[in-house]
Amino acid sequence: MQSNKHRLDRFISVTTGINRKHVRLLLAQKRILINGDPASEINQVIGQFDKVELDNQVLQNQKPIYLMVHKPVGVVSATKDDRHKTIIDTLPSNYQDLHICGRLDLNSSGLLLLTNDGQWSRALTSPENKIKKVYEVTLENPLTEEYAPAFAKGMYFSYEDITTRPATLEVVSENIARVTLEEGRYHQIKRMFGRFRNPVIKLHRVSIGAIMLCSTLAPGEYRELTQEELEQLSK
């Protein structure tokens, strides 16, 4: 993901075609406004959501968007796909420039978060931040007491030569488990249950960090996150 921050002189030059050498004069004449105030430094950093004006013409005024989506089964967690409908295809045109923070498989359902805020999504998906993700898993065969200790210990995947981080498994019923992860390896949950030769029938993400999938959202529905939810996620 490319950086959304630029030096002021480069931003003005790229946006308007004005030579970077002439931007200093524009500053001296107080013709450039950043968030309503005259710009003062040629090397001032312009962020993705800073409002930039030149001679009362708005050059940038993008607003951050944070979206919760109830992903249905059969929809791809991608912005483009030649074979399947993507989650972006299901959204109105004003949400077409969003990207996905943590994908779900084609046959999985549940909570997806989308945004246009690159810094926010990097923090959300960075393994170092250890954001917990909770999944409800329906299995073909009954669970036994062997599962939870194996998940808590972590499992070695020879293909990647890695050992998964400790995960929590809670038995909900005979064939349903609630699994909490701090990472998202390729088909990780299915592969972990595969060690017990127990196929996953349904995989549904319930939450990411403090954000729970809204119970009123049907599959395919969405809403923007509230300020309270954003604050909870940043704690």
Sequence and secondary structure as in RCSB ss.txt:
>XXXX:A:sequence
MQSNKHRLDRFISVTTGINRKHVRLLLAQKRILINGDPASEINQVIGQFDKVELDNQVLQNQKPIYLMVHKPVGV
VSATKDDRHKTIIDTLPSNYQDLHICGRLDLNSSGLLLLTNDGQWSRALTSPENKIKKVYEVTLENPLTEEYAPA
FAKGMYFSYEDITTRPATLEVVSENIARVTLEEGRYHQIKRMFGRFRNPVIKLHRVSIGAIMLCSTLAPGEYREL
TQEELEQLSK
>XXXX:A:secstr
     EEHHHHHHHHH   GGGHHHHHHTT EEETTEE   TT EE TT  EEETTEEEE     EEEEEE TT 
BSSS  SSS BTGGGS GGGTT EESS   TT EEEEEEES HHHHHHHH GGG   EEEEEEESS   TTHHHH
HHH  EETTTTEE    EEEEEETTEEEEEES   TTHHHHHHHTTT  EEEEEEEEETTEE  TT  TT EEE 
 HHHHHHHT 
